[in-house]
């Protein structure tokens, strides 16, 4: 199982859309994909038709020992070969509840190890804040995707994310390989172009060569509870994510063991 985390310390940059769309594309290639909604807001959970107010078999249970094997907590989606570990709003209380308890930074890594033979990929939709959930995601992942909205304010969140990656690399056996992905790019605005130029100047080695454009089909896909690659496969957004996936599969081609630090 390859584990990809999708993270940025700013909301509204396209993390959920990125994770869901990549999952859909991977499933169309025949891969079995597990989505993990690690954000207490539960955007991915809602996207897939579940209620984040439901505290039943959600990711929250995993941090408290659960009520059975990990695979029993995983739910199906409308998308063939894609399953989801849902979020609940109770995830927002984890930092306060767990504090500095030893071993809580590896809960996700250990949980995924239990189902590593059942899935080819796991995609982690991370919260926009640094805490036990993001630490878990960065400790477990083999590869990190950092979506960045093509605007000035989003670049501040990217700076914070870069500092977090640097901090996490001190705790891992191997540095986290990552790719910065410009999202919500609007060719009609000067601001998008300026933000992209800024990213090219500051992060030339880790910035993806393409862009994810603004596309109304993303909204339609969310309403339908499906990846845009299934709802509108020839849309600009779907084609851009297909190009991104091709590059990610090349970049992330090393040993496929769970990255427990």
C-alpha positions as CSV (number, residue, x, y, z in Angstrom):
1,X,0.0,0.0,0.0
2,X,1.2,3.5,-0.9
3,X,0.2,6.2,1.5
4,X,-0.3,9.7,0.2
5,X,-1.2,12.6,2.5
6,X,-2.8,15.7,1.1
7,X,-2.1,18.6,3.5
8,X,-1.7,22.4,3.8
9,X,-2.0,24.6,6.8
10,X,-4.7,26.7,5.2
11,X,-8.3,25.7,4.4
12,X,-10.0,26.1,1.1
13,X,-7.1,25.2,-1.1
14,X,-8.6,22.0,-2.6
15,X,-7.3,19.3,-0.3
16,X,-10.6,17.3,-0.4
17,X,-11.1,17.7,-4.1
18,X,-7.5,16.6,-4.7
19,X,-7.8,13.5,-2.6
20,X,-11.2,12.4,-3.9
21,X,-10.3,13.1,-7.6
22,X,-7.0,11.2,-7.3
23,X,-8.8,8.3,-5.7
24,X,-11.3,8.2,-8.5
25,X,-8.6,8.2,-11.1
26,X,-6.7,5.4,-9.3
27,X,-9.8,3.3,-9.1
28,X,-10.4,3.7,-12.8
29,X,-6.9,2.2,-13.3
30,X,-8.0,-0.8,-11.2
31,X,-6.4,0.1,-7.9
32,X,-8.2,-0.4,-4.6
33,X,-8.2,3.0,-2.7
34,X,-8.8,3.8,0.9
35,X,-9.7,7.4,1.7
36,X,-9.1,8.7,5.3
37,X,-10.9,11.9,6.3
38,X,-8.7,13.3,9.1
39,X,-10.3,16.8,9.2
40,X,-12.9,17.4,12.0
41,X,-14.9,19.5,9.5
42,X,-15.6,16.2,7.7
43,X,-15.7,17.7,4.1
44,X,-14.6,14.4,2.6
45,X,-17.1,12.5,4.7
46,X,-19.9,14.7,3.6
47,X,-18.7,14.5,0.0
48,X,-19.1,10.8,0.1
49,X,-22.6,10.9,1.6
50,X,-21.9,10.3,5.3
51,X,-22.6,12.5,8.3
52,X,-19.6,13.8,10.2
53,X,-21.9,14.3,13.2
54,X,-22.1,10.5,13.4
55,X,-19.6,9.4,16.0
56,X,-20.0,5.6,15.2
57,X,-17.2,3.8,13.3
58,X,-15.1,6.9,12.4
59,X,-11.5,7.7,12.6
60,X,-12.1,8.9,16.1
61,X,-12.7,5.3,17.2
62,X,-9.2,4.4,16.0
63,X,-7.6,6.8,18.4
64,X,-9.5,5.3,21.3
65,X,-8.9,1.6,20.7
66,X,-11.9,1.1,18.4
67,X,-14.6,-1.5,18.8
68,X,-13.1,-4.1,16.5
69,X,-10.7,-4.7,13.6
70,X,-9.8,-1.7,11.5
71,X,-11.4,-3.1,8.3
72,X,-14.8,-3.3,10.2
73,X,-14.7,0.5,10.6
74,X,-14.2,1.2,6.9
75,X,-17.2,2.2,4.7
76,X,-18.1,1.8,1.1
77,X,-18.6,4.7,-1.3
78,X,-20.5,5.1,-4.6
79,X,-17.2,4.8,-6.4
80,X,-16.2,1.2,-7.2
81,X,-12.9,0.2,-5.5
82,X,-12.9,3.3,-3.3
83,X,-13.7,3.0,0.5
84,X,-13.6,5.6,3.2
85,X,-12.6,5.9,6.9
86,X,-15.0,8.7,7.8
87,X,-14.3,11.7,10.1
88,X,-16.5,12.8,13.0
89,X,-16.6,16.2,14.6
90,X,-15.3,14.5,17.8
91,X,-11.9,14.5,16.1
92,X,-11.6,18.2,17.1
93,X,-11.2,17.1,20.7
94,X,-8.3,14.8,20.2
95,X,-5.5,17.3,20.9
96,X,-7.0,18.1,24.2
97,X,-7.8,14.5,25.1
98,X,-4.5,12.9,24.1
99,X,-2.2,15.7,25.1
100,X,1.4,14.3,24.9
101,X,0.6,10.6,25.4
102,X,3.4,8.5,24.0
103,X,2.7,6.6,20.8
104,X,-0.3,8.6,19.6
105,X,1.6,10.0,16.7
106,X,1.7,6.6,15.0
107,X,-2.0,5.5,15.4
108,X,-2.7,6.0,11.7
109,X,0.5,4.2,10.6
110,X,-0.4,1.2,12.8
111,X,-4.0,1.2,11.7
112,X,-3.1,1.3,8.0
113,X,-0.6,-1.5,8.5
114,X,-3.6,-3.7,9.5
115,X,-5.3,-3.2,6.1
116,X,-2.2,-2.8,3.9
117,X,-3.0,-6.0,2.0
118,X,-6.6,-4.8,1.3
119,X,-5.7,-1.6,-0.6
120,X,-3.2,-0.4,-3.1
121,X,-3.4,3.2,-2.1
122,X,-4.4,5.2,1.0
123,X,-5.1,9.0,0.6
124,X,-5.2,11.1,3.7
125,X,-7.2,14.3,3.7
126,X,-5.5,16.3,6.5
127,X,-6.8,19.1,8.7
128,X,-5.4,22.7,8.1
129,X,-4.0,22.9,11.7
130,X,-0.9,21.3,13.2
131,X,-1.8,18.8,15.8
132,X,-2.0,15.1,16.5
133,X,-4.0,14.4,13.3
134,X,-1.5,16.1,11.0
135,X,1.4,14.6,12.8
136,X,-0.1,11.2,12.3
137,X,-0.6,11.8,8.6
138,X,3.0,13.0,8.1
139,X,4.4,10.2,10.1
140,X,2.5,7.6,8.1
141,X,2.8,8.9,4.5
142,X,5.2,7.8,1.8
143,X,4.5,11.0,-0.2
144,X,3.0,14.4,0.5
145,X,0.8,16.4,-1.8
146,X,0.6,20.1,-0.9
147,X,-2.3,21.9,-2.8
148,X,-1.9,25.7,-2.8
149,X,-4.6,28.0,-4.0
150,X,-3.1,30.4,-6.6
151,X,-3.5,33.6,-4.5
152,X,-1.2,35.6,-2.2
153,X,-2.8,34.6,1.2
154,X,-2.5,30.9,0.4
155,X,1.3,31.4,0.1
156,X,1.4,32.2,3.9
157,X,-0.2,28.8,4.6
158,X,2.4,27.2,2.4
159,X,5.2,28.8,4.4
160,X,3.8,27.3,7.6
161,X,3.5,23.9,5.9
162,X,7.2,24.0,4.8
163,X,8.2,24.6,8.4
164,X,6.1,21.7,9.6
165,X,7.6,19.4,7.0
166,X,11.1,20.4,8.2
167,X,10.1,19.7,11.8
168,X,8.6,16.3,11.0
169,X,11.7,15.3,9.0
170,X,13.7,15.4,12.2
171,X,11.4,12.7,13.6
172,X,11.3,10.4,10.6
173,X,13.9,7.9,9.3
174,X,13.5,9.4,5.8
175,X,12.6,12.9,4.8
176,X,9.0,13.3,3.5
177,X,9.1,13.7,-0.3
178,X,6.5,16.2,-1.4
179,X,5.0,18.1,-4.3
180,X,3.5,21.5,-4.3
181,X,0.4,21.7,-6.5
182,X,-1.1,25.0,-7.6
183,X,-4.9,24.8,-7.4
184,X,-7.9,27.0,-8.2
185,X,-5.8,28.7,-10.9
186,X,-7.8,31.3,-12.8
187,X,-6.2,32.4,-16.0
188,X,-8.5,35.5,-16.1
189,X,-6.9,37.1,-13.0
190,X,-3.6,38.7,-12.6
191,X,-3.4,37.5,-9.0
192,X,-3.3,33.8,-10.0
193,X,-0.4,34.4,-12.4
194,X,1.5,36.4,-9.8
195,X,1.0,33.8,-7.2
196,X,2.2,31.1,-9.6
197,X,5.3,33.1,-10.5
198,X,6.0,33.5,-6.8
199,X,5.9,29.8,-6.2
200,X,8.1,29.1,-9.2
201,X,10.7,31.5,-7.9
202,X,10.6,30.2,-4.3
203,X,10.0,26.5,-4.7
204,X,11.5,25.6,-8.1
205,X,12.5,22.0,-7.1
206,X,9.3,20.9,-5.5
207,X,6.6,22.8,-7.5
208,X,4.5,20.7,-9.9
209,X,4.9,21.7,-13.6
210,X,1.2,22.0,-14.2
211,X,-1.8,23.7,-12.6
212,X,-5.3,22.7,-11.4
213,X,-7.7,25.2,-12.9
214,X,-10.9,26.6,-11.6
215,X,-13.7,24.4,-12.9
216,X,-17.4,24.4,-12.1
217,X,-17.4,20.7,-12.6
218,X,-15.7,20.2,-9.2
219,X,-18.8,21.6,-7.6
220,X,-21.1,19.4,-9.6
221,X,-19.0,16.3,-8.7
222,X,-19.2,17.2,-5.0
223,X,-23.0,17.5,-5.3
224,X,-23.2,14.1,-6.9
225,X,-20.9,12.5,-4.4
226,X,-18.5,11.3,-7.1
227,X,-15.0,12.2,-8.3
228,X,-15.0,14.6,-11.2
229,X,-13.1,12.0,-13.2
230,X,-16.2,9.8,-13.2
231,X,-18.8,12.6,-13.6
232,X,-17.1,14.6,-16.2
233,X,-13.9,12.9,-17.4
234,X,-13.2,15.3,-20.2
235,X,-13.5,18.4,-18.0
236,X,-10.5,20.7,-17.6
237,X,-10.2,19.8,-13.9
238,X,-10.4,16.0,-14.5
239,X,-7.7,16.2,-17.2
240,X,-5.4,18.3,-15.0
241,X,-5.7,15.8,-12.2
242,X,-5.0,12.9,-14.6
243,X,-1.8,14.7,-15.6
244,X,-0.9,15.2,-11.9
245,X,-1.5,11.5,-11.1
246,X,0.8,10.4,-14.0
247,X,3.5,12.5,-12.5
248,X,2.9,11.4,-8.9
249,X,3.1,7.7,-9.9
250,X,6.5,8.4,-11.4
251,X,7.8,10.4,-8.4
252,X,6.5,7.9,-5.8
253,X,8.0,4.7,-7.0
254,X,10.1,3.5,-4.1
255,X,9.5,0.6,-1.6
256,X,5.9,0.3,-0.4
257,X,6.2,-0.3,3.3
258,X,4.2,1.7,5.8
259,X,6.5,4.6,6.8
260,X,6.5,4.1,10.6
261,X,9.2,6.5,12.0
